[in-house]
């Protein structure tokens, strides 16, 4: 008989007691039912507060619970108390506000957890057992606690009204009733795999038909389909989605007259899907079950609630504030829209598509950003019409009116759904009343102005005067009510002054009837166009170049002179020759741009560049806190403080450009909607490949190409949906799917050793202690990166240079004093131990042979600000000059990494203050990574891992007040301090 735990409120089976505690804590319906059960059995609740303000986070208390003893799944749950005698503390909650209660941090680190584990003030357990929680370091290397303090929403939200089969469970039931195999309508799993490849490979219908009619295919494969026609009939028989394509025809009547003297007309087609059904498909997808969130919360770094954390949309203010305006128990589906016009023709032609994408803020942003997860749905195609029926004077305005008319038709179902709610089966099998509310709109500046209905020289979000956009002056956000009132007066032929003051276009905006929609706060920051392409590429690089004598040549010279380093791109030809500026180029240049320009121009130019680059890097944070937002704001103020240098130098007359002003709105937008990385226009531009360019390439490119595009997309989505179903129904297939669909950016690095062993650390003055542990070689799977990197370094099992003489090492690797420092190191290692001293005195000379490696790797700590799901890998190189690929090619130069080495605080030359983060660190160059010679018994000396020969730079001295990095004075290499260092 199976032994598992079961929730007595939703009857879900859970394998562990810890999982049951997490379930009762994080699932809103079960949590509230559990509180009520505890309250009915005498649990004491604190009195409610005297006000309705949301409560602060609370002090952690120990938990009471029951030992980890499984229960019989078939046993009848007792009446009254919860399952067995497990006491998970009451979360007493009133309708209007939280009563004072006690929180503790989550027992397992989870940045997106639904709630913290509760505490118990009285036992309430039959046996009085107490659960102990292992003490773990609370704060990570990024300054954010592993288990943030959680403040729940003070009213019932995301209430469960029923339970039902999910979409995938429904498919399984139908297949069981019909006694079909999981891969039906295909004859076998192998046939399905072939069909999936045929659909996703990009083959045309003619090519598929030719393949299926090959004799080897017909005679050996013996497929259940023998032609492209029969093949596509099977594809069309796959389970379909909720959202079906439809077309709506609109007619534009122009002011131009035809030959008959009648107004010219132009007919346009709007291809669209029902947004409510798109949301139903997203929120009910079982593959997103662990990535979905249904109610707002607030996260804090501290128990006093003084330093709040902003990450996903449910941790920010908009969801919390909007939830208060909806009925009790409502579930918000924050709708995120994105639109962007893109060309379809690669070489020539004027074919253009205007896709509109939809996703929801319930899905974790790290999942939404991955195209392979299909967490963003194509909602429709807007028409790209020439509107020749209108005069040139009116054509632009009528084009904007057409955009709003099409968007109004596309989003019409959201009005009733947002007002009344719609019951949907969520990915966890619970039925909730969903209220889809437009929360965010992703677009570049011209399209933001189009959406908000203002002129492009005005800010689409606030009422700032265009003449003062370059100043750090506060201007209130546009008020939707006042804007709509002004537009209504314009429609009645009135002339309100606000129309010109706010730069309004005379349109009927599509968002005017959408419930609880403030389109001006919904317009999100655009990191790609506003910061990378705008502030940095279009402005800062140009200004700084003009501020430096012979600026273009000087900056190129400085970029060429930079040292190569992992994670930093080396621009061997400088940056003036770069013609294809992409997001990768912008980011790589920004990493080193300040170092390149420092000292080449006026100090105020350097300070302005530092402030602007600081702002860009802070804006990129994937997790923000109140303190980091203060730093973001401080860098914005610094930029405005120093930017006048470009006016003094005659480079600029003013700073009244839209992308510069947009930086004012980043901080309030992050507080309202979550961090800006979840709303970058890079994501919809990447989706254009899948939903526009590739789709158009599969069509006949004739007049009906949009219809063909929608049919092609339906089949692609059906194949992906069926593959997801099989992955969900077969756990092994799901693991294979996850491995096959890993995003390119998730790869560790470009080069990967074939086999590995790990390194461990030891101590003393010139020895960088990495970590203390036993020798792990032989106990680890060499392909298991997670185990290897969490325990230390990673190095190739076979050295790249297995048989070097010390003379070769000295000349090729640039280690002229190698023998002296190795002898000194061994002597120090054997000090006070006669047996070790005899081994250390083993004679070695320049003919002694040893093995050397060309690199090793270390996984750096995860920084939630950079990427909560990725621990970056640093590659430390120490390879000599090597021949080029051809006899006439120049040799590859040596690759010696610059590193930071941890020294003891008492080390000579440390003059930094005790609170400086770089105190105890010193810059060095790694010259060689080597093993001790075979003549020396390394095991007897306790040296089981490679050593590194490093070349010291002068210690840190002071902070550069203009760029703010530590100043490292340069000295001749001959005077630097050399030591053999054990890693």
ABEGO torsion letter per residue (X at the ends): XBBBBBBAAAGBBBABAAAAAAAAAABAAAAAAAAAAAAAAGBBBBBBBABABBBBBBBBBBBBBBBBBBBBAABBBBBEBBBEABBBBBBBBBAABBBBBBBBBBABBBAABABBBBBBABAGBAAGBBBBBBBBBABBAAGBBABBBBBBBABBBGBBABBBBBAAAAAAAAAAAAGBBAAOABABAAAAAAAAAAAAAGBBAAAAAAAAABAAAAAAAGBABABAAAAAAAAAABBBBABBBBBBBBBBBBABBBAAGBBBBBBBBBBBBBAAAAAAAAAABAAAAAABBABBBBBBABAAGABBBBBBAAABAAAAAAAAABBBGBBBBBBBBBBBBBBABAABEABBBBBBBBBBAABBAAAAABAAAGABBBAEBBBBBAGAABBAAAAAAAAAAAAAAAAAAAAAAAAAAAAAEBBBBBAAGBBBBBBBBBABBBBBAAAAAAAAGBBAABBAABABBAAAAABBBBBBBBBAAAAAAAAAAAAAGBBBAAAAAAGBBBBBBAAAABBGBBAAAABBBBAAAAAAABAAAAAAAAAAAAABBGAAAAAAAAAAABBBBBGBBBBAAEAAABABBBAAAAAAAAAAAAAAABGABBAAAAAAAAAAAAAAAAAABABBBAAAAAAAAAAAAAAAAAAAAAAAAGABABABBAAAAAAAAAAAAAAAAEBAAAABAAAAAAAAAAAAAAAAAABAGBAAAAAAAAAAAAAAAAAAAAAAAAAAABAAAAAAAAAAABBAAABABABBBABBBBBBBBBEAABBBABBBBBABGABBAABAAAAAAAEBBBBABBABABBBAAAAAAAAGBAAAAAAAAAAAAAAABGBAAAAAAAABBBBAABBBBBBABBBBBBBBBAAABAABBBBBBBBBBBBBBBABAABBBBBBBBBBBBBBBBAABBGBABBAABAABGBBBBBBABBBBBBAABBAAAAGBABBBBBBBBBBBBABBBAAAGBBBBBBBBAAABBBBBBBX
